[in-house]
Amino acid sequence: MKLYTYWRSTSSYRVRIALALKGLEVEQAFIHLVRNGGEQHGEAYRALNPQERVPTLVLDDGTALTQSPAIIEYLEEAYPVPPLLPADPAQRAKVRAVAAIIGCDIQPLHNLGPLTYLRRTLGQAEPEVDAWITTWAGSGLKAVEALIGDGPYCFGETPGLADVYLIPQLYAARRFGVPLDAYPRIRRVEAEAEGHPAFVKAHPANQPDSE
């Protein structure tokens, strides 16, 4: 398999965590989202991913998978051990809900495209952009804090899908200066993940294309 990724992309980050948790090694190809106007807009990459975003996972048979939720679901189905989701259907839904808050309600609003639109098209200055990020990240993280449990990870003793989504979001939150003091459960999970080999391996600072 080959993963098209960018070191600072939270969507790429979560796929890297899922791959590492499952012990899967992949070839990496690096797509710089800023250099030369964004390498994701090149014709060759657009043929793989018409949305011109990362990540893209290309399977051994040449099938290109896009969108990190779909990629992670594929990995869970194709490589079910170790599982990222619990066996109980209701518990699976709770884990997926936390992942959806992060993947649908928080992360898209601080993505490169929306922030560029705020700055260039709507003429918003950096304080307004920062307020936008803090507002929506804070709203989502407040809900996550209330939904996760008191174990080392979001839903128990071992990391799962919710942690795969949460840790990259916390990296982004710190990057954008979003306050995290009000979320002790979330910060506990973050502290636990800092020592886990899969999360260390997937961290942006440890990627070959890190700047």
N, C-alpha and C positions, 0 to 999 in steps of 0.2 A: 504494500500500500504506500501511497505517496500523499503527504499532507502539505497543501499550500497554506502558508501561515504567515503571520506578522507578529513579531515579538510582543508588541504592546496591545494587540487586539484582545479584548476580553473574551470574545467568541472563540478565537483560536486557542486562547489560554484554557478555556473549559474543555475543549476537545483534547488538548495535550494532557490535561489531568486525567480524563477518562481513559485515554490510551495507556497512560502510565499505571493507573490503578489496575488495569486489566493485563498489564505486563506485555503490551504489544509494542513492537518496534516498527517504526515507519521511516521511510525516506522523507526528508523535509525539503520543500522548495519555498524560498522566501519572497514574498510579495510586499514591497515597500509601499505603504499607503499614501505617502507624501512626496517622495522623490519623483522628479520629472512629471509633476502633476498627478502622480498616483499610478503605480505600475499595474494596479488592478483594472485600469481602463484600457490596457493593451489588447490588441486583437487576439493574440494567442490565449491569453487568460480569459478573455470574454467568451471564447469558444467553450471553455470548461464551465464557467460560471457566468451566465448572462446577466446576473444581478451586479456583477463586478464588485464582489465583496469577498472577504475571507471569513472562515476557512472553506477550503474545498478538499475533500478526501477522494482520491482516485484509487479504486480497488484494483486488484491484480488483473482483472479482466478488462480494465479500461473504463468501467462505469464511474462517472463523476457524481459524488454526493455533495450537496450544498446545504447550507443552513445548519448551524451547530446543533439545534435540538434533534433534527432528523439524523445527523451523523451519529450523535450519541445514542439515539434509540437503535440505530443500526448496530452499533457496537454492542449494545446490551442484548440484542436478539442474536447476533452472530457469535458473540463470545460471552455467554451468560455467566461464566465463572471468572472472577468473583462478581456477584450481582451488585448493581448500583441501586436496585429497587427492592423493597421488602416483598415477601410472598403474599401478605394479606392485601386484598384489593383496596380496602379503605385506607390502609396505611400508604399504599402506593399512590393513591390520589392525594393524600396530604403532602407527600414528598414532591409530587409533580406540581402541586399548587405553589409551593415555595420556589421551585425552579421557574415557574411561569411568572411569578411576581418579578423576579430578577430579569428573566430573559425577555419578557413582554412589556413590563411596565417601567423598569428602571433603565436597563442598559440601552435600549434604542434611543432614549431621549438625550443621552450624552455621546451618541455615536458621532463619528466625524461628519457625516452628511448633515444631520440636523444642526450641529454647532456651526458649521460653515454657513448654512442658510441663515441662522440667527445673526451671524456677524456680517456677512456680505450682502444679503438680500434685505434683511429687516433692519440693518444698521445698528445692531445692539453692541454696546461697548462691553468690555470684559467684566465689569461688576454685574451687569445684567445677565450675562451668560453664566457667570458663577452662581448667581442667585437661582437661575433656572435649574442648574445641575443640582444644587443643594436642596432645593424644594422637592424635586421629584425623587432623588435618591433617598432623602430623609423620609419621605412618605412611604416608600416601598420598604426600606429597612426597618421602619417602625413595625410594619406588619410582619415582616420576617421574624423579628425579635419575639413577637407574641406567639408565633406559630411553631417555632422550633422547641426542642426539648432541653433537658438539663444534662444530657450525657456529654461526653467529650466532643461528639460531632452533632450535627443538626438533629439526627434521629437515631441516636444510639452510640454504640461503642466503636463502630467502624464507619469510615466515610462512604457516602453514597451520592446519589444524584443531586440532592440539595447542596451538599458541600462542593460538588463540582461547579455549581453555579455561583455559590456564595463567595468563595475565595477570590476568584477573578474580580467580582464586583467590589470587594473590599480593597483590592489593589487599585482599582479605578477611583474608589472613594477617597483613598489617601492621596492619590495623584491630583485629584481636583480639590482637595482640602475640605471634604465633607466631614463634619464632626461625627465621631463614633462613640463618644463617652456615654451616651444614653443607652447603649446596647451591650450590656454585660454578657449575655448569652452569645451574641455574635462574636464578640471579642474573645470569648473563651474558645469558640470553634477555630477562630483564626490562629490563636496561640497553639492549639493542638496540631493544626495542619502544618505549621511552620517546621515541625520536626518530622513530618511524614515524608519518606523518600519520593513518593509519587508527586506530591505537591512541590517539593524542592526541585525535582527534575523539570517540572512544567513551568516553573516561575519565569517571568519575562527576563529577569536579570541573568538567567542561566541559558538563554537561547543564543545560538550562534550569530543571529542577526541583531542581537541587542546593541543598543547605542548608549 
